[in-house]
Amino acid sequence: MTKTQNSSDKDQQDNPTSVSSLHIIKTSSCRALSSNGEIGYEFSLDNKKALHIRITSNTGGGFFSDESTSIANIERILFSQPDPSRLTSVALQSLFRAKSVNTPAFLMAALRNEGFVKPIGELKRFHQCIDAKSFKAPIKKLQK
């Protein structure tokens, strides 16, 4: 039997961007990078219309942080990597302040599903950023 697991209520309280202050604009799901379950996520806008993403569920087991993260921070981190054409989810770890080690991989799966990154050939865990201009297109589409 598979069950959904998420972070504790304390993680929710420590979240710098309160989920209640965000307006959800899209919910979706995708396969985990490992193909061991389905990852649920949502996009939301804050009061300044900045786009955020949050992992909401995982059917494959494993805890995660349900903290909302701005796409601007994700973009900054991804494009500041030494080689944005060969990324793993490790690049996203700093976004989650040492919470769950699963969250960056779940986030990478969601980003791949939405077209912010694309897989490198047959390598499941390696991705490349789409170019900076193209990265803005899904953001603008979601903000409308």
N, C-alpha and C positions, 0 to 999 in steps of 0.2 A: 504494500500500500504506500502510495506517495502522498506526502503532505506538504503544504505550503508552510514555509518558515520565514520569519522576519525578525528584525532587531527588537530589542526591548523597548519599553515605554521610555526609559531613560534616554535612549538614542533620540527619540522624538523630541524630548525636552531640550536636549543639547543642540538641536538643529538650529543653525543661525538664521535660516529663512523659514519661518513658520509656514507649515503646509496650509494652515487656515487663512493666511494672508495671500495665497496664490489662487489664481483663477485657472482651473483645469480646462485645457482646450483640446486635448487629444489623449486617449488611452489606447494602448496597443499591446501586442505580445509578440514574441519571437522565440526561436529555439536558442538554447544556451550554446556557447561556443563549443562546449564538450558534447553537445547533442543529448545531454542527460536531463532534459526537462524543458519547460516553457518558462520564459521570463516575462513578467508583466511590468509595464512601465507607463508613465504618464508625462505629458508635457504640460506646463502651466506658464502663465505670465504673472509677473509681480505688478505692483501698482505703477511701475515705470515702464511697463511693457517689455521687460527683459525676459527672455525665454529660459526656462528651467526644465530639468528632467529629473525624474525620481523613479527608482525601482520600487515596484509595489508588490510583487509576488515571485515565487520560484517554486515550481512543482517538482523539481529534481532533488530537493534536499539542500541543505546548506544555508547558513544564516547570511544576512546581508543588512546593510544600513539603508533605511528608508528615507534618508536625508535628501533633500532637494538640492540640486547642484546647477549652477548657471551654465548655460551653453557658452557664454563668453569665457568663463574660466576653463572649460574643457578645450575650447579653441586655442586659448593662450598656451595651455600645457602641450597640446598635441603639436602645434606649430613651433614650439620652442625646443622640441626634442632634437638631438644631434642628427638623427636620420628619420624624418617623418614618413619616409617611404618604406620603413620596416619597423612597425610598432607592435608592441604587445600591450596587454592591459596593465602591465606594471607601470607604464607611463602615467596612468590615472590614479595610482595609489595615494598620492598626496592630497587628493580631493576629499578623502574620507577620514582623515585624522586618526589613523590606526584603529578603525572600527573593524569591519569584516574584510578578510582577504578575498572573499568572493565578489564583493560589490564591483570592483574595477572590471572584472571579466564580464559580469552581467551588464554593466554599462556599455562595455565595448560591443557586446552582442546587440544591444538596442541601437547604438550608434551605427553599426553595420546595417541593421535592418532598415534604418531611416536614410541611409545613403551618405552619412557624414564621413565614413571610412569604408574602404573596400578590402576584401580579403586578397592576399597575395597567393595566387595560384591555388594549389591544393592544401596549403598550410592553414589549418583551422584557426590557429591562435595568432598568426601574423597578419597585420593590416597595414594599409598605407592611407594617409590622409588624401582626400581629394584636394585639388588646388584651393587656395584661399578664397578666390572669387566664387567657385562652385560651392564652397562650404556655406556661404551666405544664402544661397538659393533656398535650401530647406528651411532655414531660419525665417526668412521673409514669408515663405508660404505658410508656415505655422503661425506667424504673428498676425496674419490677416484674419 
